[in-house]
């Protein structure tokens, strides 16, 4: 397959728990299988010159409404995944900058925060690719936070025209381009709590019934091929 010029792909990796139930496994085993899948998708994205790849790792609801044991296992999986990324040749060879976006600092244990900080600091000067992980993230909360910052600045006497560029500067994704292709696995064709609502305004959506632990690089490539076939009119 020839490289497809896609600047930014975002993935909602749904279906870890359903996959685990189908296999007779515990939910946390589904999450761990999903972490293993993520590395393979990252490698495929680099192979196909996708400069920006974003994963939604957890919503705020995931961290506050699920059982304590499941959340603890999520933290375990995140720590293992990010520790491996810190040592991963792919990250350093291809100069992959790792960003972690959201309110994760408010929820994560200190040992996990330290691992994430170490990874982001080690890659902060890399400039060939970005891998973005949205953790403790709700899209509606991101938008409300941006609006509140703008209101606060206005109350302090900052006179600024409110336009698309100014709003973007107050989002977590201020340094990222718009999403070209949004992929959701797991067979539920919808968005959730406004995931990247501003950055997906003109995105192409791709839904698959395949649960995330079985979402292979071949399936990822299939989504890119489908994207390439579509006409992108953007309202024209």
N, C-alpha and C positions, 0 to 999 in steps of 0.2 A: 504494500500500500504506500502511495506517495504521501509525503507529509502534507497535512492540511493546515492552512494558515489560520489557526484559531488562537486568539490572544488569551482568552480567559474561559476556563470551564469550571463550573461549580457543581458539586455533587452532594445530594442529600442521601446518605448511605442508609436507607431504611431496610428493615427486615431482619436484623440480627437476631432478635428474640424469637421471631416466627420461625426462622431457619433452625434455631436451636430446638424449639419444640418439635419440629418435624423430624429432627435427628434424635429425639429423646434425650436432649442435653439440657443443662441448666442455662438460664439467660446469659450469665457471665461468659459461658463458653462460646456463645454466639458473638458476643462483643469481641472476644479475643480473636476469633476467626476473622472478624471484620478488620481488626488492626493488621492482620497478616495480609489481607486483601489490599489494604491501602498502599502498602509499599509497592506492590506489583503495579498498581494503577499509576503511582508516581513515576515509576520507571518507564511505563508506556507513554505518559505525557511528555517526558523528556525526549524519548525516541521520536515522537511526532512533533517536536518543537512547539509544544503548548507552553507559552511563557509563564502563565499564571494558572495555578490549580488550587481550588478552594474546597475544603471539606467541612461539613457541619458535624462536628464531633459530639456536641451535646447542647440541648437547649437549657434554659434556666429551669424549665419544668422538669426535664429529665433529672436534674440534680436535687430538686426539692419535693417531687411528688412520687418518686419511685422508692422502693424499699431501701433501707440503709445498707443491707448486704449487697444489693445490686450496684448502688452508687459507689460503695467501697471497691467493688471489683472493677468498675469503670475507672476509678482513680488508679488502681493497680495496672490496668491495661494502658492507660495514658502514660504512666511513668515508664513502663517497659518500652512502649513504642517510641517515646521521645528520647529515652536513653540510647536505644538502638540507632535512631536517626543521628544522634550526636556522633556516633562512631561509624556511620554509613559512608563508604567511599563515594557513592553516588552524589551525596549532598555536597561534598567538598570538591570533587572532580568537576562537577557541572556548575559550581558556584550557585547553589540553591539557597536563597534567603528564606528562612522559616519565620512566618508571622503567626502569632497566636492572638486572636481577637475575641472580644467579648468581656464578660464580667467574671471571668474564671478566678481572678485573684480573691474575689469575695467568697468563693466556695471551696476552692481546692486546699488540701493540706499543704503545710509548709515544705515538706520534702519534695512534693510534686512541683510546687512553684519554683523551687531552686533548680530542678532539672530543666524546666521550661526556660527559665531565665538563662541558664548556661547555654542551651541550644540557640536561643535567639541572639544572644551576645556573640556566640561563635560564628554566626552566619550573617550578622547585620551588615557587613560590607560586601557581601556577595550580590551580584547584579545580573546574572544570566537568567535565572528562573526564580519565581516565588512559589512557595507552598504555604497556603494559608489555612489555619485550623481555627474554626469558630467554636469556642467552648464557653459554656455558660452564656449562650447567645440567643436572644430573641430579636427578630427584626423589628417588631413594633417598639421594643424598648430602645433599640439603637436610634430609631427615628425620633422618639420622644426626647431622648437625651440630646440629640443634635438640636432640636427645636429649643429646648431649655437653655442650651449654651448660647444660642443666638439671642434669645430673649434676655438673658442675663447681660450679655454684652451691650445690648441696646439700652438696658436700664442704667448701664455705667457710662452712657454717652457715646458709644461707638455707633456712628452713623454709616450704615453700609446697605447698599441695595441688596434686597433678598432675591437672589437668582440661583440658578442650578449650580453654578460653580461655587458660590458661597455656602450653600447647603452641603455640598459634597465635602467641603473642607472640614466639616464638623462630624462627619461619619467615621466609624472605625475604619472604613475602606478608603479613606481619603487618598491613599497612595496607589490604589489599584484601579485598573481600567474596568469599564462595564463588563458584565458577564455576557459572553456570546452564546454559550450553551449551558443550560441547567439540566442536569441528569438527576432523576429520582428513581431509586431502585425500590423493590418491595411490593409493587403492584397497587399502590394507592396514589392515583394521579391527582395530586393536589400539592399546594405549598403549605407551609406551617408557620404560624405566628410571623408572617411577613418576612421569611428568610431573604435577606439581601434585597429588600423590596425596591430600593432606589436603583440598585445596580443591575436588577433583572427586568427593568421596565420594558426593554426591547429584546430580551433574550428569546432564543428558541428553546422550547422545552422538549425533553425526551424522557418518556416513562417506560419502565420495563417491569415485568412481573418477577424478574429474578431477584431473589433476596441478596443483600449486599455480600455476604460471605462467598457467594458463587458468582459474583460479578467479576469476570475475568478480564484480562487485557483484550482478549478477542471481542468481548461484549462492549468494552470501552471503545474499541476501534469501530465497531458497528454503529455506535451512537455518533461518532465523528463522521462516518460515511453518510449517515442519514442527514446530519446537519449540512454537509457539503451539497446534498441534492436539493435542499430547500431554497426557495426564493425568499430573500430577505428584503422586503419592501420598506419596512419601518414607516408605514403610513403613506408611502408615495403612490 
